[in-house]
Amino acid sequence: MNPQDLKTIMGSGLLSFPLTDFDAEGNFDKKGYIERLEWLAPYGASALFAAGGTGEFFSLTADEYPEIIKTAVDTCRGKVPIIAGAGGPTRFAIQCAQAAERAGAHGILLLPHYLTEAGQEGLAAHVEAVCKSVKFGVIVYNRGQAKLMPETLAKLAERNPNLIGFKDGIGDIELMSSIFLTMGDRFAYLGGLPTAEVYAAAYKALGTPVYSSAVFNFIPKTAMQFYEAVRDDDMATQHRLLKDFFMPYLAIRNKGQGYAVSIVKAGAKIVGHDAGPVRTPLTDLKADEYAALEALIAKLGPQ
């Protein structure tokens, strides 16, 4: 698959980030991960991000990462494309990107570097180094310390043909509008705020009709129903699901820092697809929070 093929896939439908399965000791559970991917693949996501944010990329070791990506590619071959998460310091991000390319992934989502602030010149050098280290497509993720400006993205796109996608996890509407108006159809765009469904209609109006869904991990039927409602401008369905599920879900998620991942793992356990505990520094939901989520999911019916 060449970068332009990946760009087309990005704009073709709902995307999601499978959880990474860990056993009771916190080690990678390959068998559980295969079973998870086999369960999710038929539901209709246009691509899955292996070892992404919801897949706890930030907690994986350099030894674990290639096995996770290869497992995802092998399991989903012929079913759904796999885009690998990659990130951290530049040399580690390159190591991940090249391992993903060797494993047969269709591209990478370049997650933010960590801890240190960086100016536009440094951020551009980081992104460009990763782009030039591989041949397949690269999607850049604006989030946290990695906040690329329109003029920076324009220069990067000119020098790096395989930089084909932009995912927004900041939620700055003015910035997002400026990026879209500057870059036009040079990029495929993806909404990437946590619990992206809440912002989906607004992002569609900004020229970003596609987003990545974390709740696809445990309520894939409802996640696809909501995406189709956004695609079809079915506001009645959107409002019903926002009121009945997503807003109460946010109330639980917002009870703890890092719960954007923890609550998804809890949801997967509730529906019978336990992915094990989160790794530190994240923490799992408390018993009362888990019970509240269980009751909320039950109202949706079978998935």
PEJOZI-V664543 format. One record per backbone hydrogen bond with DSSP energy under -0.5 kcal/mol. NH is the residue of the N-H (numbers start at 0). CO is the residue of the C=O. If there is no record, write none. Layout:
nh->NH co->CO
nh->NH co->CO
This chain:
nh->4 co->1
nh->5 co->1
nh->6 co->2
nh->7 co->3
nh->8 co->4
nh->9 co->5
nh->10 co->6
nh->11 co->8
nh->14 co->210
nh->15 co->46
nh->16 co->212
nh->17 co->15
nh->20 co->18
nh->21 co->274
nh->22 co->26
nh->25 co->22
nh->28 co->20
nh->29 co->27
nh->32 co->28
nh->33 co->29
nh->34 co->30
nh->35 co->31
nh->36 co->32
nh->37 co->33
nh->38 co->34
nh->39 co->35
nh->40 co->36
nh->41 co->37
nh->42 co->39
nh->43 co->40
nh->45 co->13
nh->46 co->13
nh->47 co->80
nh->48 co->15
nh->49 co->47
nh->49 co->82
nh->51 co->48
nh->55 co->52
nh->56 co->51
nh->58 co->55
nh->59 co->56
nh->64 co->60
nh->65 co->61
nh->66 co->62
nh->67 co->63
nh->68 co->64
nh->69 co->65
nh->70 co->66
nh->71 co->67
nh->72 co->68
nh->73 co->69
nh->74 co->70
nh->75 co->71
nh->76 co->72
nh->78 co->75
nh->79 co->75
nh->80 co->45
nh->82 co->47
nh->82 co->80
nh->83 co->106
nh->84 co->49
nh->85 co->108
nh->87 co->111
nh->92 co->88
nh->93 co->89
nh->94 co->90
nh->95 co->91
nh->96 co->92
nh->97 co->93
nh->98 co->94
nh->99 co->95
nh->100 co->96
nh->101 co->97
nh->102 co->98
nh->103 co->99
nh->103 co->100
nh->104 co->99
nh->105 co->81
nh->106 co->81
nh->107 co->136
nh->108 co->83
nh->109 co->107
nh->109 co->138
nh->110 co->85
nh->110 co->108
nh->115 co->113
nh->122 co->118
nh->123 co->119
nh->124 co->120
nh->125 co->121
nh->126 co->122
nh->127 co->123
nh->128 co->124
nh->129 co->125
nh->130 co->126
nh->131 co->127
nh->132 co->128
nh->132 co->129
nh->133 co->130
nh->136 co->105
nh->137 co->161
nh->138 co->107
nh->139 co->164
nh->140 co->109
nh->141 co->139
nh->141 co->166
nh->142 co->140
nh->142 co->145
nh->145 co->142
nh->146 co->144
nh->147 co->145
nh->152 co->148
nh->153 co->149
nh->154 co->150
nh->155 co->151
nh->156 co->152
nh->157 co->153
nh->158 co->154
nh->159 co->155
nh->162 co->159
nh->163 co->137
nh->163 co->161
nh->164 co->137
nh->165 co->187
nh->166 co->139
nh->167 co->189
nh->168 co->141
nh->168 co->166
nh->172 co->170
nh->175 co->171
nh->176 co->172
nh->177 co->173
nh->178 co->174
nh->179 co->175
nh->180 co->176
nh->181 co->177
nh->182 co->178
nh->183 co->179
nh->185 co->182
nh->186 co->183
nh->187 co->163
nh->189 co->165
nh->190 co->209
nh->191 co->167
nh->197 co->194
nh->198 co->195
nh->199 co->195
nh->199 co->196
nh->202 co->198
nh->203 co->199
nh->204 co->200
nh->205 co->201
nh->206 co->203
nh->207 co->202
nh->211 co->190
nh->212 co->14
nh->213 co->211
nh->216 co->213
nh->217 co->214
nh->218 co->214
nh->222 co->218
nh->223 co->219
nh->224 co->220
nh->225 co->221
nh->226 co->222
nh->227 co->223
nh->228 co->224
nh->229 co->225
nh->230 co->226
nh->231 co->227
nh->232 co->229
nh->233 co->228
nh->234 co->232
nh->237 co->233
nh->238 co->234
nh->239 co->235
nh->240 co->236
nh->241 co->237
nh->242 co->238
nh->243 co->239
nh->244 co->240
nh->245 co->240
nh->246 co->241
nh->248 co->244
nh->249 co->245
nh->250 co->246
nh->251 co->247
nh->252 co->248
nh->253 co->249
nh->254 co->251
nh->255 co->252
nh->258 co->255
nh->260 co->257
nh->261 co->257
nh->262 co->258
nh->263 co->260
nh->264 co->260
nh->265 co->261
nh->266 co->262
nh->267 co->263
nh->268 co->264
nh->269 co->265
nh->270 co->266
nh->271 co->268
nh->272 co->267
nh->281 co->278
nh->289 co->285
nh->290 co->286
nh->291 co->287
nh->292 co->288
nh->293 co->289
nh->294 co->290
nh->295 co->291
nh->296 co->292
nh->297 co->293
nh->298 co->294
nh->299 co->296
nh->300 co->296
nh->300 co->297
